[in-house]
């Protein structure tokens, strides 16, 4: 059964509509606080971070109020990447962590991602339990006035996060002589990313580091890789790195300005980790992962499994089969050796560590030949349109036309009001025909 509030990656929507209001966020805070307060811990602590959206000023106080009303003590961290929040939830031994973000969505959307005391995103089972608490009469969840929580702002969240990242690499690791174009999407990593790379000695040309509350992801970040590709060629940099609004995904480009997606990065890391004997089990991808990646891993005798789309489903499968590498084409990549969720900055460091000693990004990161793949996003008012007879017939017709020459995937976006149509085949005209058939049934 479909969750009422939670999607594939937390709760998300347009601000001041539906679930993304101060009133709802009070209930989310109270309900999630009540659930995690019942865990066996002497102190009841929640930590909150956010990206740079203007609406954070509305939603954060409401969320804090709900948590405090339920008896949770709250530490607020301000703008911080999502995995920074996950790492600090674990290192500070908090009951829970909440990231206020809508990731790669435009500024007018917002939402939240919840993390348990282990720094992991919540399972569907726990989300359903919290949803029941959200809809319950909250008078029972409100605590005695003497037991209300307290709130404190921590100013050193980014410094703590940077320290944890650095500790994953040798002390002598440096990036002196490396010129990097960095796009922070005017989002959560606008402080941490340039600071870390400059501390390691890199020459950094930064884009998207002037958030104004409304420009997050606007013509910048991982959804607009042309920003780094054009700049890398213009300034003759060694590599380009682009993050999304909460910095849990990464897209790169080589010194020639060629875009490098998550699948290519995963392929490079899998091959390198296997050679270094640090790859555990194999790689988890998703239904969207390019067939070229699957073929490359098979050739290199690396196990490959597919999960549902969403990095928490990737992580769940990694945990189940004891794999330590997985991710998505979109740039959500989980390095299980170091992290519990996608972390663009951590992945960037791992790639840069591999690039040292004069290696070229074009040689290192163009690992396999991808199968031609096209992804089209169709904006809809009602995502259930894919369940209608007309659409089902069109999908069936397209699959019959594609046959064994490729693959088609049609799914509802878990984060936006869109239907995503993906098709891949060596025959590009066939891809376009199949997409057109499905698209016309949706419109």
Secondary structure, 3 states (H helix, E strand, C coil): CCCCCCECCEEEEECCCCCCCHHHHHHHHHHHHHHHHCCCCCCCEEEEEECCCCCHHHHHHHHHHHHHHCCCEEEEEEECCHHHHHHHHHHCCCCEEEEECCCCCCCCEEEEEEEECCCCECCHHHHHHHHHHHHCCHHHCCCCHHHCCCEEECCCHHHHHHHHHHCCCCCCCCCCCCEEEEECCCCCCCCHHHHHHHHCCCEEEEECCCCCCCCCCCCCCCCCCHHHHHHHHHHCCCEEEEECCCCCCEEEECCCCCEECHHHHHHHHHHHHHHCCCCCCEEEEECCCCHHHHHHHHHCCCEEEEECCCHHHHHHHHHHHCCCEEECCCCCEEECCCCCCCCHHHHHHHHHHHHCCCCCHHHHHCCCCCCCEEEEEEECCCHHHHHCHHHHHHHHHHHHHHCCCEEEEEEECCCCCEEEEEEEECCHHHHHHHHHHHHHHHC
